[in-house]
Amino acid sequence: MKKELYISRYVRPFFEDYLTCRKNVSNCTIHSYRDVIKLFFQFAAKQSRKAPAKLLISDIEESIVISFLTHLEKNRRNLIRTRNHRLALLRKFFEYLSCQEPIWAESCRRVMEIPKKRGVVDSEICYLEKEEIKAVFNVIDTKTTIGRRDHAILLFMYNSGARVQETADLRLSWLSLEEPYKVEIFGKGRKYRTCPLWKSTAIVLQKFISGRAQPIEKCDHIFLNRMGKPLSRFGIWNIIKKHKAKAAAGSPSLKSKKVTPHTIRHTTAMHLLQSGVEINVIRGWLGHVKLETTHRYAEIDMAMKRKALKSCEVKNGRSSNSWRSDANILAWLESL
């Protein structure tokens, strides 16, 4: 007969031993696991009519996990991508559980074999044209302390393509503000990558750091809020949102765009590509693990070039007939 065990006893070891000590995952990853396990325990407790701390391993059947995934989509309005991501995190927890209690391995296996849902559509990449990003920079009042901070944040993000959490975590010791100008970014997967900095970015950062009210040590965060605490990713998001709204008044094309910190990252990638930077260099610049991720920018750039070619097509005269009748050139264009 199987021994009845509370599932809650395995939660702390999973986070403290497995995720933190063995896997050395980032805080963002830990928060992702925390959120999905918390949601799942709340859902399972309601289904079983027990307190979350009283849930037994035997209470967690495959059907409850499937019902939870349906709940995420229908009630919480999660996209298929988010649903699949949360399923992957739950699978990892049940994999850990099966190793700790082999007697429940079969129950855990059934949960681990719940398939991902098909139908994920890649979200459209939104980025800013060069005139649009200039418009955002132009509305920042660099005569104020907050304005100089905001300008330094946006310029650093645009130069480096850093993720919002990487920007929030930026330390003085990561920066090299003398030639060759560069930054060592501690990013996704707990890995460092090196990005070059423009001279203009280095100068802006130097002026901002030297003008800060609080003395700064090498291990200190660069960007602080009004209370002198490190800016959060949500604080940086609000800064971008504020200046985008101001810039939209003089740049109508910005009104229809939702500009987030990741939009700045996409903008960096597209502008590097349009400037002729090789795709593998951009991959390293952004810290992508897979080249396929970076290649999405190349596909967008190629689609734009096709559109430009089509707009240049001669609409009347011999040139138009010759172009349209050449099946080979059309096939070649489609193959690009």
ZASE-695934 format. One record per residue (C-alpha): residue number from 0; x, y, z. Coordinates in nm, 4 decimals. Layout:
! residues N
     k         c1         c2         c3
   NUM          X          Y          Z
...
//
This chain:
! residues 336
     k         c1         c2         c3
     0     0.0000     0.0000     0.0000
     1     0.1313     0.3435    -0.0928
     2     0.2272     0.5764     0.1881
     3     0.0152     0.8935     0.1938
     4     0.2407     1.2006     0.1843
     5     0.1718     1.5733     0.1895
     6     0.2935     1.7308    -0.1340
     7     0.3771     2.0568     0.0460
     8     0.6773     1.8957     0.2217
     9     0.8614     1.8817    -0.1136
    10     0.8101     2.2437    -0.2144
    11     1.0867     2.4074    -0.0095
    12     1.3496     2.1420    -0.0991
    13     1.2523     2.1830    -0.4654
    14     1.3226     2.5572    -0.4515
    15     1.6100     2.5677    -0.2052
    16     1.7994     2.2532    -0.2993
    17     1.7080     2.1627    -0.6573
    18     1.6494     2.5001    -0.8265
    19     1.8887     2.7183    -0.6251
    20     2.1754     2.4883    -0.5267
    21     2.1792     2.2252    -0.7987
    22     2.0486     2.4120    -1.1031
    23     2.1613     2.7643    -0.9994
    24     1.8679     2.9242    -1.1821
    25     1.8062     3.2988    -1.1854
    26     1.5656     3.4841    -0.9576
    27     1.3315     3.5418    -1.2512
    28     1.3137     3.1655    -1.3132
    29     1.2478     3.1002    -0.9444
    30     0.9651     3.3548    -0.9535
    31     0.8150     3.1792    -1.2567
    32     0.8151     2.8457    -1.0725
    33     0.6762     3.0131    -0.7609
    34     0.3865     3.1707    -0.9493
    35     0.2750     2.8572    -1.1323
    36     0.3044     2.6263    -0.8283
    37     0.1124     2.8767    -0.6172
    38    -0.1643     2.8984    -0.8790
    39    -0.1742     2.5211    -0.9164
    40    -0.1939     2.4528    -0.5403
    41    -0.4762     2.7044    -0.5046
    42    -0.6665     2.5406    -0.7904
    43    -0.6048     2.1829    -0.6701
    44    -0.7045     2.2738    -0.3128
    45    -1.0331     2.4163    -0.4364
    46    -1.0994     2.1055    -0.6466
    47    -1.0159     1.8725    -0.3564
    48    -1.1852     2.0932    -0.0943
    49    -0.8742     2.0956     0.1205
    50    -0.6298     2.3565     0.2411
    51    -0.3208     2.3754     0.0142
    52    -0.0985     2.2497     0.2997
    53    -0.3210     1.9418     0.3351
    54    -0.2955     1.8289    -0.0277
    55    -0.1650     1.4738    -0.0656
    56     0.0365     1.3435    -0.3583
    57    -0.2533     1.1069    -0.4248
    58    -0.4859     1.4089    -0.4656
    59    -0.2904     1.5309    -0.7682
    60    -0.4114     1.3262    -1.0602
    61    -0.3567     1.3831    -1.4306
    62    -0.7173     1.5036    -1.4674
    63    -0.6650     1.7847    -1.2135
    64    -0.3567     1.9093    -1.3990
    65    -0.5473     1.9069    -1.7301
    66    -0.8361     2.0952    -1.5662
    67    -0.5851     2.3479    -1.4312
    68    -0.4434     2.4064    -1.7804
    69    -0.7957     2.4605    -1.9140
    70    -0.8581     2.7039    -1.6271
    71    -0.5467     2.9009    -1.7250
    72    -0.6729     2.9451    -2.0792
    73    -1.0434     3.0043    -2.0182
    74    -1.0542     3.1857    -1.6846
    75    -0.7151     3.3538    -1.6634
    76    -0.6981     3.4241    -2.0396
    77    -0.3486     3.2779    -2.0737
    78    -0.2192     3.2378    -2.4286
    79    -0.1246     2.8897    -2.5506
    80     0.2423     2.9869    -2.5196
    81     0.1942     3.0801    -2.1515
    82    -0.0112     2.7655    -2.0884
    83     0.2655     2.5483    -2.2365
    84     0.5344     2.7293    -2.0390
    85     0.3506     2.6731    -1.7120
    86     0.2974     2.3079    -1.7997
    87     0.6742     2.2724    -1.8563
    88     0.7414     2.4134    -1.5079
    89     0.4910     2.1771    -1.3486
    90     0.6483     1.8840    -1.5332
    91     0.9843     1.9711    -1.3794
    92     0.8326     1.9803    -1.0303
    93     0.6700     1.6390    -1.0777
    94     0.9944     1.5013    -1.2205
    95     1.1660     1.6102    -0.8983
    96     0.8810     1.4596    -0.6949
    97     0.9115     1.1219    -0.8704
    98     1.2844     1.1113    -0.7891
    99     1.2185     1.1846    -0.4226
   100     0.9338     0.9338    -0.3881
   101     0.9752     0.6560    -0.6503
   102     0.6621     0.4843    -0.5193
   103     0.4627     0.7697    -0.6787
   104     0.6669     0.7696    -1.0012
   105     0.3817     0.6299    -1.2112
   106     0.1404     0.9061    -1.1046
   107     0.4075     1.1674    -1.1701
   108     0.4873     1.0135    -1.5086
   109     0.1273     1.0604    -1.6243
   110     0.1492     1.4303    -1.5385
   111     0.4890     1.4616    -1.7072
   112     0.3485     1.3116    -2.0280
   113     0.0663     1.5637    -2.0664
   114     0.1431     1.7052    -2.4117
   115     0.1980     2.0675    -2.4958
   116    -0.0845     2.2273    -2.6865
   117    -0.0237     2.2977    -3.0529
   118    -0.1195     2.6188    -3.2252
   119     0.1361     2.8591    -3.0798
   120     0.1718     3.1623    -3.3046
   121     0.4840     3.3751    -3.2772
   122     0.3909     3.7208    -3.1607
   123     0.4607     4.0003    -3.4044
   124     0.7889     4.1780    -3.3382
   125     0.7291     4.5463    -3.2739
   126     1.0231     4.7812    -3.3131
   127     1.0804     5.1534    -3.3650
   128     1.2089     5.3197    -3.6770
   129     1.5138     5.5422    -3.6344
   130     1.3056     5.8593    -3.6410
   131     1.0714     5.7170    -3.3789
   132     1.3466     5.6245    -3.1333
   133     1.4985     5.9706    -3.1858
   134     1.1601     6.1245    -3.1036
   135     1.1546     5.9373    -2.7713
   136     1.5046     6.0587    -2.6809
   137     1.4196     6.4159    -2.7810
   138     1.1337     6.4513    -2.5298
   139     1.3508     6.3599    -2.2297
   140     1.4428     6.6666    -2.0254
   141     1.8117     6.6098    -1.9543
   142     1.8299     6.9297    -1.7455
   143     1.6795     6.7423    -1.4505
   144     1.8341     6.4606    -1.2442
   145     1.5463     6.2236    -1.3274
   146     1.5691     6.3175    -1.6950
   147     1.9420     6.2420    -1.7063
   148     1.8750     5.9058    -1.5428
   149     1.5969     5.8229    -1.7900
   150     1.8142     5.9274    -2.0847
   151     2.1005     5.7087    -1.9589
   152     1.8652     5.4102    -1.9165
   153     1.7119     5.4332    -2.2646
   154     2.0441     5.5005    -2.4356
   155     2.2051     5.2045    -2.2573
   156     1.9153     4.9749    -2.3545
   157     1.9191     5.0917    -2.7173
   158     2.2981     5.0586    -2.7440
   159     2.3298     4.7179    -2.5769
   160     1.9935     4.5541    -2.6518
   161     1.9836     4.4592    -2.2839
   162     1.6736     4.2974    -2.1388
   163     1.4845     4.5022    -1.8817
   164     1.6029     4.2889    -1.5875
   165     1.9610     4.3080    -1.7138
   166     1.9278     4.6866    -1.7186
   167     1.7788     4.6972    -1.3678
   168     2.0653     4.4757    -1.2408
   169     2.3441     4.6845    -1.4018
   170     2.6403     4.7427    -1.1658
   171     2.9278     4.9878    -1.1889
   172     3.1808     4.7027    -1.1983
   173     3.0249     4.5728    -1.5220
   174     3.1051     4.8937    -1.7092
   175     3.4273     4.9902    -1.8830
   176     3.3882     5.3616    -1.9590
   177     3.7352     5.4088    -2.1030
   178     3.8411     5.2869    -2.4466
   179     3.7507     5.0273    -2.5513
   180     3.4053     5.1144    -2.4163
   181     3.2085     4.8031    -2.3203
   182     2.9759     4.6430    -2.0673
   183     2.9713     4.2932    -1.9185
   184     2.6022     4.2030    -1.8899
   185     2.4916     3.9343    -1.6453
   186     2.1954     3.7875    -1.8266
   187     1.9651     3.4974    -1.8913
   188     2.1003     3.1587    -1.7866
   189     2.3260     3.3346    -1.5339
   190     2.5828     3.4004    -1.8056
   191     2.7919     3.7070    -1.8832
   192     2.8192     3.8518    -2.2325
   193     3.0219     4.1474    -2.3553
   194     2.8635     4.4312    -2.5534
   195     3.0512     4.7283    -2.7007
   196     2.9338     5.0755    -2.6051
   197     2.9268     5.3813    -2.8260
   198     3.1444     5.6689    -2.7094
   199     2.8290     5.8799    -2.6701
   200     2.6769     5.6152    -2.4394
   201     2.9945     5.5999    -2.2292
   202     2.9973     5.9811    -2.1934
   203     2.6290     5.9920    -2.0892
   204     2.6843     5.7152    -1.8325
   205     2.9994     5.8845    -1.6977
   206     2.8163     6.2169    -1.6497
   207     2.5179     6.0447    -1.4901
   208     2.7309     5.8403    -1.2485
   209     2.9478     6.1378    -1.1468
   210     2.6360     6.3499    -1.0917
   211     2.4571     6.1006    -0.8675
   212     2.3753     6.2275    -0.5191
   213     2.4649     5.9000    -0.3499
   214     2.8265     5.7819    -0.3595
   215     2.8574     5.4726    -0.5778
   216     3.0719     5.1655    -0.5193
   217     3.1702     4.9101    -0.7819
   218     2.9098     4.6575    -0.6648
   219     2.6281     4.9150    -0.6508
   220     2.3334     4.9344    -0.8891
   221     2.3614     5.2153    -1.1442
   222     1.9938     5.3054    -1.1827
   223     1.7949     5.4021    -0.8717
   224     1.4406     5.5225    -0.8088
   225     1.3402     5.8395    -0.6207
   226     1.3795     5.6568    -0.2888
   227     1.7405     5.5643    -0.3647
   228     1.6548     5.1976    -0.4178
   229     1.7423     4.9957    -0.7312
   230     1.4873     5.0426    -1.0081
   231     1.2669     4.7416    -1.0761
   232     1.1842     4.6202    -1.4260
   233     0.8343     4.7636    -1.3770
   234     0.9860     5.1007    -1.2883
   235     1.1865     5.0968    -1.6126
   236     0.8731     4.9923    -1.8046
   237     0.6884     5.2963    -1.6633
   238     0.9750     5.5261    -1.7632
   239     0.9583     5.4037    -2.1242
   240     0.5792     5.4273    -2.1252
   241     0.5916     5.7874    -1.9980
   242     0.8387     5.9131    -2.2598
   243     0.6715     5.7216    -2.5429
   244     0.3416     5.8954    -2.4594
   245     0.5144     6.2348    -2.4755
   246     0.6904     6.1523    -2.8019
   247     0.3664     6.0302    -2.9636
   248     0.2305     6.3859    -2.9565
   249     0.4873     6.4910    -3.2167
   250     0.5327     6.1526    -3.3872
   251     0.1890     6.0164    -3.4884
   252     0.3263     5.6746    -3.5921
   253     0.4129     5.6054    -3.2260
   254     0.0485     5.6293    -3.1185
   255    -0.0408     5.2920    -3.2671
   256     0.2626     5.1129    -3.1185
   257     0.2798     4.9495    -2.7773
   258     0.6328     5.0307    -2.6664
   259     0.7749     4.8070    -2.3927
   260     1.1340     4.7474    -2.2756
   261     1.1481     4.4516    -2.5156
   262     1.0477     4.6854    -2.7990
   263     1.3752     4.8726    -2.7399
   264     1.5608     4.5380    -2.7577
   265     1.3851     4.4523    -3.0857
   266     1.4737     4.7989    -3.2149
   267     1.8428     4.7421    -3.1401
   268     1.8387     4.4109    -3.3279
   269     1.6616     4.5515    -3.6346
   270     1.8847     4.8578    -3.6580
   271     2.1983     4.6433    -3.6251
   272     2.0711     4.4180    -3.9031
   273     1.9804     4.7113    -4.1269
   274     2.3296     4.8524    -4.0705
   275     2.4825     4.5346    -4.2137
   276     2.5890     4.3616    -3.8903
   277     2.6188     3.9835    -3.9389
   278     2.3405     3.7745    -3.7820
   279     2.5765     3.5710    -3.5597
   280     2.7228     3.8909    -3.4166
   281     2.3712     4.0114    -3.3320
   282     2.3025     3.6756    -3.1685
   283     2.5993     3.7229    -2.9357
   284     2.5112     4.0896    -2.8838
   285     2.1614     4.0015    -2.7603
   286     2.2616     3.6863    -2.5736
   287     2.0392     3.4471    -2.7684
   288     2.1084     3.0769    -2.7087
   289     1.9657     2.9712    -3.0451
   290     2.0379     3.1326    -3.3805
   291     1.6751     3.0645    -3.4810
   292     1.5627     3.3275    -3.2296
   293     1.7829     3.5939    -3.3882
   294     1.6885     3.4808    -3.7386
   295     1.3346     3.6134    -3.6885
   296     1.4741     3.9647    -3.7329
   297     1.6336     3.8644    -4.0638
   298     1.2981     3.7296    -4.1838
   299     1.1262     4.0589    -4.0987
   300     1.4011     4.2572    -4.2695
   301     1.3685     4.0405    -4.5825
   302     0.9910     4.0867    -4.5858
   303     1.0439     4.4633    -4.5736
   304     1.2856     4.4442    -4.8659
   305     1.0325     4.2453    -5.0699
   306     0.7735     4.5102    -4.9974
   307     1.0160     4.7834    -5.1031
   308     1.0923     4.6019    -5.4274
   309     0.7245     4.5678    -5.5019
   310     0.6640     4.9363    -5.4390
   311     0.9412     5.0215    -5.6871
   312     0.7784     4.8174    -5.9632
   313     0.7103     5.0260    -6.2763
   314     0.3345     5.0498    -6.3225
   315     0.3249     5.1310    -6.6947
   316     0.5431     5.1016    -7.0073
   317     0.7663     4.8184    -7.1307
   318     0.9506     4.7823    -6.8038
   319     0.6337     4.6804    -6.6227
   320     0.5429     4.4111    -6.8785
   321     0.8957     4.2754    -6.8887
   322     0.9142     4.2538    -6.5081
   323     0.5774     4.0843    -6.4702
   324     0.6375     3.8333    -6.7469
   325     0.9695     3.7157    -6.6087
   326     0.8671     3.4061    -6.4101
   327     1.2244     3.3323    -6.3066
   328     1.2791     3.6657    -6.1320
   329     0.9506     3.6317    -5.9443
   330     1.0443     3.2814    -5.8332
   331     1.3831     3.4105    -5.7242
   332     1.2263     3.6865    -5.5188
   333     0.9908     3.4419    -5.3510
   334     1.2868     3.2222    -5.2593
   335     1.4592     3.5011    -5.0669
//
